[in-house]
């Protein structure tokens, strides 16, 4: 089935206008959802009801609902839909570019939902291609604002070899930093030999993003399990991953470098390889460096949210 655009509008910077159609870049249909059922023989679907805890009764119609903003202990101010509509900005179908900046200046936590942008008809092809080319030429991204779903959204426009990607940004008030954590990370002193070994390990593991296996193995296993249950077959189980053994950082780096020198790093780091638990004698009989057998930690099973 052909993709449908979720938004049609114009990108403008100075006097230049580019007609675009925007498509969601996330395939949400690939997620597996479960229904809440009543346990036992019933197995009826359990839905949400407009139930009032104070009156202990279910509302008969939606007209009995009101919007309230809590501003104290059991204190609410009532807001009508008309009052909300009166201050909601009208959609102007326009992404107004405010500045061109380096992508590295945008904190990673600000990035939100990505969209694919395509020219809106043949007449927009030239302007679209020019905007794409100038972003690639300058190495900049465009920052603008647009009204989506009745709210103002900041966006960043990035040029790739295939086209333009529009990604919504979170507002600064929505983003936390490390200072908000109960235990912010502490800056530890790093010895030169530790940094040197770690750098060697990183350099030996450098590759290309396309080489990485980004298959959702949890989704595949879940889909297989559901198909087996639907067909009345016995569900196959998988072995649970064992927690990684904590070792000295320098020993781990040296052993990891040994693994990284193998022709196939991924083959040497697969969970199928048998690991041998060995303790290091603090006073070895021989003056040589003790050898460790380390196996990379098995990949963690993805959470249900990532399925």
C-alpha positions as CSV (number, residue, x, y, z in Angstrom):
1,X,0.0,0.0,0.0
2,X,1.4,3.4,-1.0
3,X,2.5,5.8,1.8
4,X,0.2,8.7,2.5
5,X,1.6,12.1,3.5
6,X,0.8,13.3,7.0
7,X,1.4,16.9,6.2
8,X,1.6,19.2,3.2
9,X,3.1,22.6,3.3
10,X,6.0,24.9,2.4
11,X,9.6,25.4,3.6
12,X,10.5,29.0,3.4
13,X,13.9,30.8,4.0
14,X,14.2,34.4,3.0
15,X,12.2,34.7,-0.3
16,X,12.7,31.0,-1.3
17,X,9.7,28.7,-1.0
18,X,9.7,24.9,-1.4
19,X,6.5,22.9,-1.6
20,X,6.8,19.6,0.3
21,X,4.9,16.5,1.4
22,X,5.9,14.9,4.7
23,X,5.7,11.2,5.5
24,X,6.3,9.5,8.8
25,X,9.7,7.8,8.9
26,X,8.7,5.3,11.6
27,X,6.9,2.0,10.7
28,X,4.6,1.7,13.7
29,X,2.7,-1.2,12.2
30,X,5.7,-3.4,12.9
31,X,5.0,-3.2,16.6
32,X,3.1,-6.1,18.3
33,X,0.3,-5.0,20.6
34,X,-1.6,-7.1,23.2
35,X,-5.2,-6.7,24.4
36,X,-6.2,-6.8,28.1
37,X,-8.4,-9.8,28.7
38,X,-10.5,-11.1,31.6
39,X,-8.6,-14.1,33.0
40,X,-10.3,-17.5,33.2
41,X,-13.1,-18.9,30.9
42,X,-14.4,-15.4,30.0
43,X,-11.4,-14.0,28.1
44,X,-13.5,-10.9,27.3
45,X,-11.7,-7.7,26.4
46,X,-11.3,-5.3,29.3
47,X,-11.7,-1.7,28.1
48,X,-11.4,1.7,29.8
49,X,-14.6,3.3,31.1
50,X,-15.4,6.9,32.1
51,X,-15.6,6.0,35.7
52,X,-15.9,8.6,38.5
53,X,-14.1,7.5,41.6
54,X,-15.8,10.1,43.8
55,X,-19.4,9.3,42.7
56,X,-18.6,5.6,42.2
57,X,-20.5,5.6,38.9
58,X,-19.8,5.4,35.2
59,X,-20.7,8.5,33.1
60,X,-23.4,7.9,30.6
61,X,-22.2,10.3,27.9
62,X,-19.0,12.2,27.0
63,X,-20.9,15.5,27.6
64,X,-20.6,14.8,31.3
65,X,-16.8,15.2,31.1
66,X,-15.0,18.5,31.9
67,X,-11.3,19.5,31.5
68,X,-9.7,20.5,34.8
69,X,-6.2,21.6,35.7
70,X,-5.0,20.6,39.2
71,X,-3.2,23.5,40.9
72,X,-3.4,22.3,44.6
73,X,-4.6,19.6,46.8
74,X,-7.9,18.6,45.2
75,X,-8.1,22.0,43.7
76,X,-9.0,22.3,40.0
77,X,-9.6,25.1,37.6
78,X,-12.1,24.3,34.8
79,X,-11.2,25.0,31.2
80,X,-13.6,24.8,28.3
81,X,-12.8,23.6,24.8
82,X,-13.7,27.0,23.5
83,X,-11.1,28.7,25.8
84,X,-8.5,26.3,24.5
85,X,-9.5,26.9,20.9
86,X,-9.2,30.6,21.4
87,X,-5.5,30.5,22.1
88,X,-4.6,27.6,19.8
89,X,-2.5,28.9,16.8
90,X,-4.0,28.3,13.4
91,X,-2.0,26.0,11.1
92,X,-0.2,28.1,8.5
93,X,1.2,25.1,6.5
94,X,4.6,26.8,6.6
95,X,8.0,25.8,8.0
96,X,9.8,29.0,8.6
97,X,13.6,28.5,8.6
98,X,15.1,30.7,11.4
99,X,18.8,29.8,11.2
100,X,21.3,27.4,9.7
101,X,23.5,25.7,12.3
102,X,26.0,22.9,12.8
103,X,24.1,19.7,13.8
104,X,26.7,19.1,16.5
105,X,25.3,22.2,18.3
106,X,22.0,20.4,19.0
107,X,22.0,18.2,22.1
108,X,21.0,14.6,21.4
109,X,18.2,14.8,23.9
110,X,16.4,17.4,21.9
111,X,15.7,15.1,18.9
112,X,12.2,13.6,18.6
113,X,10.2,12.2,15.8
114,X,11.7,11.9,12.2
115,X,9.8,12.5,9.0
116,X,10.7,12.1,5.3
117,X,10.1,15.2,3.1
118,X,9.5,14.9,-0.6
119,X,8.8,17.6,-3.3
120,X,5.1,18.5,-3.6
121,X,4.9,18.0,-7.4
122,X,7.2,18.6,-10.3
123,X,7.2,22.4,-9.8
124,X,8.9,22.0,-6.5
125,X,11.7,19.6,-7.7
126,X,14.2,22.4,-8.6
127,X,13.9,24.3,-5.3
128,X,13.9,21.1,-3.3
129,X,17.1,19.9,-5.1
130,X,18.8,23.3,-4.5
131,X,17.9,23.3,-0.8
132,X,19.2,19.7,-0.5
133,X,22.4,20.6,-2.3
134,X,23.2,23.8,-0.3
135,X,22.7,22.0,3.0
136,X,25.1,19.3,1.9
137,X,27.6,21.9,0.5
138,X,27.7,24.0,3.7
139,X,27.4,21.0,6.1
140,X,24.6,22.8,8.0
141,X,21.1,21.9,9.1
142,X,18.1,24.2,9.0
143,X,16.2,25.1,12.2
144,X,12.6,26.2,11.9
145,X,9.2,26.1,13.5
146,X,5.9,24.7,12.3
147,X,2.5,24.1,13.7
148,X,1.6,20.4,13.9
149,X,-1.4,18.9,15.6
150,X,-2.5,22.3,16.9
151,X,0.8,23.0,18.7
152,X,4.0,24.8,17.7
153,X,7.0,22.5,17.1
154,X,10.6,23.4,16.5
155,X,12.1,21.2,13.7
156,X,15.5,20.5,12.2
157,X,15.9,19.8,8.5
158,X,18.8,17.6,7.4
159,X,20.0,16.8,3.9
160,X,21.0,13.3,3.0
161,X,22.0,11.7,-0.3
162,X,18.4,10.5,-0.8
163,X,16.5,13.6,0.3
164,X,15.5,15.9,3.2
165,X,14.7,14.6,6.7
166,X,12.6,16.7,9.0
167,X,12.9,15.9,12.7
168,X,10.8,17.5,15.4
169,X,12.7,18.9,18.4
170,X,11.7,19.1,22.0
171,X,11.5,22.4,23.7
172,X,14.2,23.2,26.3
173,X,11.6,23.0,29.1
174,X,10.9,19.3,28.2
175,X,14.5,18.2,28.3
176,X,16.4,17.1,31.5
177,X,20.1,17.2,31.9
178,X,22.4,15.1,34.1
179,X,22.1,17.5,37.0
180,X,18.5,16.2,37.5
181,X,19.7,12.7,38.2
182,X,19.8,11.4,41.8
183,X,23.4,10.3,41.3
184,X,25.0,12.3,38.4
185,X,28.1,10.7,36.9
186,X,31.4,11.7,38.5
187,X,34.5,12.6,36.5
188,X,37.1,10.0,37.4
189,X,40.8,10.4,36.7
190,X,41.9,8.2,33.8
191,X,45.4,6.8,33.7
192,X,47.4,7.2,30.4
193,X,47.8,3.5,30.0
194,X,44.1,2.9,30.5
195,X,43.2,5.5,27.9
196,X,45.9,4.1,25.5
197,X,44.5,0.6,25.7
198,X,40.9,1.7,25.3
199,X,41.8,3.8,22.3
200,X,43.5,0.9,20.6
201,X,40.4,-1.2,21.2
202,X,38.1,1.4,19.7
203,X,40.4,1.9,16.7
204,X,40.4,-1.9,16.0
205,X,36.6,-2.0,16.2
206,X,35.9,0.9,13.9
207,X,33.6,0.0,11.0
208,X,30.7,1.2,9.0
209,X,27.1,1.6,10.3
210,X,25.8,-0.6,7.5
211,X,27.8,-3.5,8.9
212,X,25.9,-3.6,12.2
213,X,23.1,-6.1,12.7
214,X,20.1,-3.9,13.6
215,X,17.6,-6.8,13.3
216,X,14.9,-6.7,16.0
217,X,15.5,-10.3,17.3
218,X,13.0,-9.9,20.1
219,X,10.3,-9.0,17.6
220,X,11.2,-12.0,15.5
221,X,11.1,-14.3,18.5
222,X,7.8,-12.9,19.7
223,X,6.3,-13.2,16.2
224,X,7.5,-16.8,16.0
225,X,6.1,-17.6,19.5
226,X,2.7,-16.1,18.6
227,X,2.6,-18.0,15.3
228,X,3.4,-21.3,17.2
229,X,0.6,-20.7,19.7
230,X,-1.9,-19.8,16.9
231,X,-1.0,-23.1,15.2
232,X,-1.3,-25.1,18.4
233,X,2.4,-26.0,18.4
234,X,4.8,-26.2,21.3
235,X,6.5,-22.9,22.0
236,X,10.3,-23.1,21.7
237,X,12.3,-21.6,24.6
238,X,15.7,-19.9,24.4
239,X,18.5,-20.0,27.0
240,X,18.6,-17.0,29.3
241,X,21.7,-14.8,29.0
242,X,24.1,-15.0,32.0
243,X,25.3,-11.8,33.6
244,X,28.8,-10.6,32.7
245,X,31.7,-11.3,35.0
246,X,33.2,-8.2,36.5
247,X,36.9,-8.1,36.0
248,X,39.7,-5.6,36.4
249,X,39.4,-2.8,33.7
250,X,43.0,-3.3,32.5
251,X,42.6,-7.0,32.3
252,X,39.4,-6.6,30.4
253,X,41.0,-4.1,27.9
254,X,43.9,-6.4,27.2
255,X,41.7,-9.4,26.7
256,X,39.3,-7.4,24.5
257,X,42.2,-6.3,22.4
258,X,43.1,-10.0,21.9
259,X,39.5,-10.7,20.7
260,X,39.6,-7.7,18.5
261,X,42.5,-9.0,16.6
262,X,40.6,-12.1,15.4
263,X,39.4,-12.0,11.7
264,X,35.8,-11.9,12.7
265,X,35.1,-9.8,15.7
266,X,31.4,-10.6,15.8
267,X,32.1,-14.4,15.6
268,X,34.5,-14.2,18.5
269,X,32.0,-12.3,20.6
270,X,28.9,-14.4,20.0
271,X,27.1,-15.8,23.0
272,X,27.5,-19.4,21.5
273,X,31.2,-19.4,22.3
274,X,31.9,-21.3,25.5
275,X,33.4,-19.1,28.2
276,X,35.8,-20.4,30.8
277,X,35.6,-18.8,34.2
278,X,39.1,-18.3,35.5
279,X,40.3,-16.4,38.5
280,X,43.6,-14.5,38.3
281,X,46.1,-15.5,41.0
282,X,47.3,-12.3,42.7
283,X,50.8,-13.8,43.0
284,X,51.4,-15.9,39.8
285,X,54.3,-18.3,39.9
286,X,55.6,-17.1,36.6
287,X,56.4,-13.5,35.9
288,X,54.5,-13.6,32.6
289,X,51.2,-11.8,32.2
290,X,48.2,-14.1,33.1
291,X,46.0,-15.0,30.2
292,X,42.3,-14.4,30.4
293,X,39.6,-15.9,28.3
294,X,36.9,-13.3,27.9
295,X,33.7,-13.5,25.9
296,X,31.7,-10.4,25.0
297,X,28.5,-9.9,27.0
298,X,25.5,-11.5,25.2
299,X,23.1,-8.9,23.7
300,X,20.4,-8.0,26.1
301,X,16.8,-8.9,25.2
302,X,15.0,-5.8,24.0
303,X,12.2,-4.4,26.1
304,X,8.6,-4.6,25.1
305,X,8.6,-0.9,24.2
306,X,11.3,-1.5,21.6
307,X,9.4,-4.5,20.1
